[in-house]
Amino acid sequence: MVQSAESVTLLISENINRAVRDTCGMWIMPDIYNCKIIANEMLTGTVFSHTVECAGIAGEARAGQFVTVKCGAGRLLRRPVSICKVQNDTFTLVFEVKGEGTRWLSGRTPGSYLDVLGPLGNGFDMPDGGIVVVGGGIGVPPLLFAALSAKSGATAILGFRGAGNVILADEFSESCDRVILTTEDGSRGLRGTVAEPLEGVLGEGGHAAVLACGPRAMLSAVAQIAERHRTACFVSLEERMACGVGACMACACATKADGSAGMSRVCRDGPVFDALEVVW
C-alpha cells in the first residue's frame, strides 16, 4: 500500500515524539527556530559558511553538537550540520555541498531565513587540561568550537587532501597554541596524514584528551594512537541522518559498554563517543 506524503509525515512526527519522551513521561522536543543568515562565505569550491542569528541556539549550544536545517519546502528530511562556532547571539555552520539539499542551502544569502532544529546531540565534555583536536576534511569545523571552548589551551592537527581543500586555518591559528596542517599530496603543511604528527604531539605528554572528527578510518587510527599513549580520546562520528533526534535509527552504529556489544544512535547517543566504546 502506498502511503501519502501526509501520512508519512505524521508517522515520522509520531516516531519523533516517541523517541524524545523522557523517563518522567514528559514530552521533550528540541526547539525549531526561524533563523536569519547575517553572513555567508564560500570557503572552497564546495564548502560554504553561514553565520546565523539565533540567541536560542547560540545560548544553549556546546562544542560537538549539531543542528538540522530544512532545505527547501519540497524536501521532507532536514540536513544535519555541525556547529562550527558560537559568538554572542550567532552561530556558524560550515558544510559541504553533497546533493540538492545542501546545494539549496549554499545558495541562501544574508537576509534569508532558515528553519533550524537544535541544538542536537551530545557534545564534547571539556577536560581541565590542554587538549589536542584532530580533524579531517569536513570534520574540521566542529573542532574549532572545541578549541575555542578549551579550558587550558589547544593544539590542532588538521588533515586535508590538498592545499585547495584547506579550510579555517586562520581561525584555528587565532584560537590554538599550535596548528599543524597535513595534506595528502604535500601541497601545504606536512605530507601525509594526521597520524604521524599526532604521535609526536602525544609523545610530548601533558595533554588531557584528544578530540577528533573526520572520516572513520582516520578516527580509528587516532583512537589507536591515543590508546597507545594512554590519553583519553573522544570522537565525533559522521553518519547519514534522517530525523536527527533518534526516531528513525538510520544512523545506528556498533558500540560496546561493560564488555557487551550493542547499537547506538549517532544523532541522539552521540555524535560524540568515547573512542573505547566504538566498535571500529
N, C-alpha and C positions, 0 to 999 in steps of 0.2 A: 504494500500500500504506500503510495507517495504522499508524504506529508506536506502541507502548505508551509510557506515561509513563516506565517503567523504561528502555526503550531510548533514549528521547530524553535522559534524564538521563545515561546512560552516554556517549552521543555528545558531549554538552556537556562532560562531565568529560574525555574523551579530547582534545577540542579545546583545552581549557584547559591540559592538561598539555603538549600540543604547542606551544602559544603561549608558554609560560613556560620552555621549555628554553633554557639559555644556551649560549654558544659552546664551553664545555668539555664539553657533553653531560650536565651535571648537571640534575636537576630542581629548579627554584626555584619555590616556591609561597608566596604571601603567607599569613600565619597567620590562622586563624579563631579568634576569641575569644568566650567567653561572658561578656558584659559587663553589669555591674549598673548600672541607672539610679539615680542618687542624688538628682537634682533634675530637675524639669520646669517649663515655664512657657509660657503662651500669650502670644505677643508681639503678634499681631493676630488677627483672626477666623479666619485660615487659616494663620498662620505659628507654628510651635512650636519650643521649645528643649528639648533633653535634655542634661543633663550626665551623662556615663557614666564609670564607674570601670574603667580598664584600663591597667595600667602598661606592658604591651607596646606598645600603640598609642601611648599618650602619650609614651613614651620614644623612639619612632622617628619620629614624625610631623614633617613640615616644612610650612610655610605653602604653601597651594596644593594639597596632597594631599587625598584623599577616602577614604571607606570605602564598602563596600556592606553593606546590612543586610537580613537575611532577615525579611520582613514577614508572618509567619504560616506555619503548617505547609503550607497548601494552595497557596502561591504559589511557583512554581519560581524565578522571576527575582528577584534581590535589587534593592534600590533604592539608587542612589548618592547620597551626601550628603557635601558638603564639610565639612572640619573647620574649625570657627569659631575655636576657641582651645584651648590646652593649659595646664593648671595642675597641677603635681605629677603625680599618677598618674591624672588625669582629663582627658577631652577633651569639648568641647561640639559638638553637632550642631544646626544651625538649618535647618529645612526647611519647605517649603510643602505643604499638602495638595492634591494634584492628582488623586488616584484612590484606589481601595480600599486599595492597599498603604500609602501614606503616611497614609491615614485610620486604618488599623490602628496604625501607628507612633505617631500623635498620641495615641492612647488608652492608651499604656503609661505606667504610674505608677512613682514611686520604689519600689524593691524588686524591680521586674520585671527580667528578663534579656533581652538582645538577642544574637542570633547575628550577629557582625560580622566581616567580612573586610577586612584592611587593615594599615597604610596603603597606599594605591594611588596610582599615577601619579607624575608628576614635578612638583615644586613650584617655587616661585619661588627663584631664586638672589639673595640679598640683596646689593646693591652696597654699597660702602663709604660713599657719601654719602647724603644725605637722599633720601627717596622721596615720590612722590605716589601715593596709592591712590585709584582711581576705581571706584565701584561703582554698579550699578543694580539696584533691586529685590532679588530673592532672590539676586542675585550679590554682594551686600554682605557676607554673613557670612565667607567665607574671607579677605577683605581685613582683617578685624580681626586674624586670626592674623599676616598680613603686617605690619601696623602694629606689632604687639607684638614682631615679630622684627627691625624696622628697626635698623640699626646707628647711624644718625645722625639720627634723628627722622623723622617722617612728617606729611604734610598729607593730609587725607582730603576727597574731594569725593564726596558720596553723593546719588544721584538716586532719587526715588520718584514714584508717580502723585499721591499726595495725603498730607495730614497723617496720615490713618488708616493709611497703609501704611509709615510710618517705623519702622525697627527699629534697635536697637543704637546709637542716637545718643549715649546717656550713656557707653557703653563706649568708643566712638571718642573722645569728649571727654577721657576719662581717659588714653588712650594716645597721642594725637596732639598735635602742636604747634598745629594749627589744623584745624577741621572746617567745611566749607561744605556746607550742605544745599540741595537744589533739589527743587521739586515742580512737576509739570506744570501744576497749577491755581493755584499760588502760595499755597496754604493754609498752608505752612510753609517758611521759608527763602526762597530766591530763586525767582522764577517762571521756568520753562523747564527746560532740560536741563543736563547736566554740562559741555557743550561750552564755553559762554562762560566760566564760572569757570576751567576748565582752561586756556583761552587766557591768561587773566590770570595765573594762578599760574606757568605755564611762562615767561611773558614776564618774570617777575621774575628768572629764572635761578637757578643754584645747585642744581638738582635732578639727581640721578644717574640716575633712571629713573622711569617711570610703570608701575604695576602695576594691571591692570584686570580686572574680571569683571562680566558682565551680559549684556543682550540683544546679539545680533550686530550690529545696526545701531549701537548705542551704541559697541561695541568698534571698529567700523570708523571711526567718527568720531574716537574717542580716538586711534587709530593714526595717522590723518592729521594731527591736531593735533601729536602728539608728533614726527612726522617733520618737520613744518614748523619746529619748534623745535629740531631736531637732538638730541632726547632719546631715549634708549633706551626701548622700550616692550615690555612683556611682558603677554600677555593669557591669561586662563583661559577656555577655550571651554566652553560648555554644550551638550551633545548628549545625545540619548537613548542610554542604555547598556543592554546586556543582560547580558554576562558581567562586565564591569569589568576584565578582565585581557588584552584584546586577542585573544581567541579567535574571536569571532563577527563582527567587522568591522562591527557595526551602527552604530558611532559614527565611521566614517571621514569625514575632511574633506579638502578640497583644500589642499595646501601646495606650496611651491616652495623649492628649495635649489640654489644654484650655477646659477641660471637654468633649472633643469629642474623641470617640474611633476610632482606625484605625489600620493599619498594617504597620510594619516597617521591613526593610531588615537588618538582623543582620550583614551581611558582609559589607554593604555599609553605612547604617544609624548608625550602631554600629561598633564593638561589644559592645562598652561602652555606657550605657544609664544612665540617672538619674533614680534612683530606683523608684521615684514617678511617672515616666512616663510608667512604665511597668505594664501590667495587669497580676497579679500573678494568 
